[in-house]
Amino acid sequence: MNILFTICGRAGSKGFKNKNLKMMRDIPLVYYTLAVIKEYKEHHEEDTITIALNTDSDDLVKQVKNQNLLHVDIIKRKNELAGDTVPKGEVVRDTFLSYKEENFDVVVDLDITSPIRTLEDLENILTVYNTGNYDVVFSVVDSRRSPYFNMVENKDNGFYKKVCSSNYYARQQVPKTYELNASLYAYRPKFLVKKLDKNLLDNNCGISLMKDYLVLDIDSERDFILMQHLHDFFCKEEGGLNKIYNVAKAFALS
């Protein structure tokens, strides 16, 4: 396969300042992403790998350039794509379109702030991608709540009701649902050629199930502290995560 790996991180953040530049357990967050890609490259020598960082952050560029284990192309983030309401898919699309002469088989985006993942997770999403004619495949975890049973929203005159109307009375009865964990996305190139004119989830989507590491979205310093504790715990439990941690340390020392 000819694979484009994209890493997208803009400067600043309203919810959590400079979250893409944070050090998790004394290692830059972005190195965990690079570590997974490096592991994939070493285990799949038959594939052609291109890595691109799309950013408007000079500091993030400096972190990536300070390592010498992987070559990463730098794509300057366009001003119109630097706002906090711009869908990430548009940034991935812009990165892909910058490689006009390349014929990629898949574009895989790895989120910097969702670093708790393994080589197996990356391999799994590509396996799912290759088994169906999906526009995009994204990583998910089993949902802890159900919109049919115990999730509510304000619908009528200040009263709260279930998100999805249903007559289920037990959790075991409800349809299986999943939560996006914003870790991995695999896009079909022909899908990215056209402008993304609707919500990503309104297209032909597939899912790749990951283990739920209880990680919150990193929107605050507290979220980030919790993620570090969880990462430390799970690394002691799982060899795959610990392997990525050790490779990330190698990036920091390179």
N, C-alpha and C positions, 0 to 999 in steps of 0.2 A: 504493500500500500504506500501511496504517496500522501503523507500526513502533514498538515499545517497545524501546529500547536499555537494557540493564541493566549497571551497573558495580558489582561486589560486592567489598568489601574490609573485612575486620575489623581491629580494633586488635590490635597485637601479633602475634607468630608465634614458636612454639617453635623451629622450625628456623633461622629467620633473622629476628632482631628487627626489627619495623617495616618489613618489606620493601615493603609497599604505599606507604610514604612516601619511598622512595629516589629520589635524583636520578640519572638516567641521562644522562651527558654534560651535566651541569649543568641538566637539565630534569626536573621531577617526572614520575615514571613515568606517573601518571594522565593527563598532558597528551598523551601519545602515543595513548592510547585516545580521548580527546576529539578529537584531530586527525583520526583516521580517520573518526569520526562526522561531523565538520564537512565533510570532503571528500565524504562520501557525500551529505550534505544538499545541498551546493552543486551536485552533479552529478545529483541526482534531485529536482528541485523539485516533481515531481508527487506525491511521497510525503509523508505526514504523519509527523513525527518527534517522539517523546517520549523524553527521557533521564532515567534515574533512578539515583542513587547510593544503594546500600543499605550502611550502615556504622554501626559503633558508635565510630568514631574521629573525635574532634573535629578532630584535625590534618588528616585527609584531607578532611573537610568544608571546612576553611579553605582548603586548596589549591584545591579545586574552586570555591569562592566567590571566590577571589582573581583569577579570570580573568573576562572579560566578553564572550567571543566566543560562548559557548553558554549557554543556560539549562538548568540541571540541577536536577531535583527531588531533594530529600533525603528518603530513607526511613530512619527510625531502626531500626537492627538490633535485633530482639527478643532478650532475654536467652537464650531457649532456642535461638536460632539462632547464638549467638556462640561456641560451643565449637569446638575444633579437629577434632572428629570429625563435625561436621554436614555432610552432603552439600551441595555448592554448589547443586545443583538445587533444594533446599528453599528456599534464600535467593532464588533467581530466582523461584520459585513465589510466595513471600510478597510479593515486589515486584510481580509481576503482579497478584495478588489485591487489592493496595491501590488499584488503578484499577478500581473496581467499575462505573463508568459507561462505560468505554471499550471499544470493539470492535476490538481489535488483530488484525491479520492474522498477525503473527509477533512473537515476543519474541527478540531477539538479545542474547546475553551476550558481552561482551568482557572477557577476563581482564587485569587490570592488569599482572600480572607476566609477560605474554607479549606485549610491545609491538612485536616485530619483525614487522609485517604491513603490507599495503598496501590501498589502496582496492579494487584488483582482487580481493584475497582476500575482502573483505567482500561485494563484488558477486557473487563466485562462489558463496559459501555460500547466498546468497539465490536464486540461479538454481537450484541443486540443490534447495533447499527447495520451490520452486515447480513442480518437475517430478515430484514424487512425494508420496504420502500418508504422509510420515514423521512420527513423533512428535517426533523431534529429529534435526538434522543437525549433525555436529561436524567441525571441521577436523582433518586428519591429514597426516602426511608418510609417504613410503615408509619402511618399516621397514629398519633396517640389520642386524637379526638376525631369524632365523626360529625360532618355537617348534617347527617340524618338523625343523630341521636343526642349529642351533648355539645354542640356548638350553636350559639344563638346570635341573632342580630336584631337591631331595632327596626321593626317593620311597620307597626301601626300605633300611632298616637302615644309613643313612648313606651309601649309594651314590647317585650322581647320574645321572639319565637325562634324555632329551629331554622337554620340557614336553608335547608332543603326540607320541604314538607314531606312527612312520612308518618306511617303508623307503626313504626318499630318500637318495641318496648324493652328490648334487651340489646346490649352491645353486640352480642354474637349474631344477631339477625341482620345487621346493617351491611350494605355492599362494601366491598374492600376498597379502601381509599389510601392515598399516599400523600406525603408531604415532599415538595421540592426542597432539597437541602443546598442548592446553589453551589455545588462542588464541581460538577462535570457536565459539559454539553457537547454533543457530537452533531455537527451540522452537515447536511448534504450540500455540496458546492452549488448545484443547480438551483437550490432553494435560496442561497445567499446572493445569487446574481440579481434577482429581482428585489425591489425595495420592500422592506418589511412593513406592510401597510395595515397590519392588525396585530393584536396580542399574540405573542409567540405560542401560547397554549391553544389558540384557535386554529392551528395548523395540524398536519398529520404527525402526531408525536408518539414516541415510544419512551419507555422508562427502563432504567437500569437500577436495580435495587442495591443499596448499600446498607451496611450495618449502621444502626442508629447510635452514634456516639454522644447523644444528648447535647450536641453543640448548639448554642444559640447563635443567631445572627449577631455579628460583632457591631453593635451600635453604641456601645459605651465601654468605658474602662473596666467596669465590673464584668461585662460579657467576656472581655479579653482575658481577664484574670481567671475567670472560671474555665475558659477554654484551655489555658495553660495547665491548670490542675488536672483537667480531664485528659489532656494529651499525655501528661506524665503518668497518670494511672493506666491508660490503655496501652501505652508503650511497654509497660511491664507485663501486660496480659497478652499482647499480640506481637508476634515476630515481624509481621508485615509492616506495621506502623513503626516499630523500632528500627527496622532496616532503613526506612525513609528518613527517620530522624538522624541516623548515623551518616547517611549520604548528605543530608542537609548540613551537618557539621563539617563534612569534607569541603562543601562549597564555601563555608565561612572561613576555612583555613587555607583555601587555595589562593 
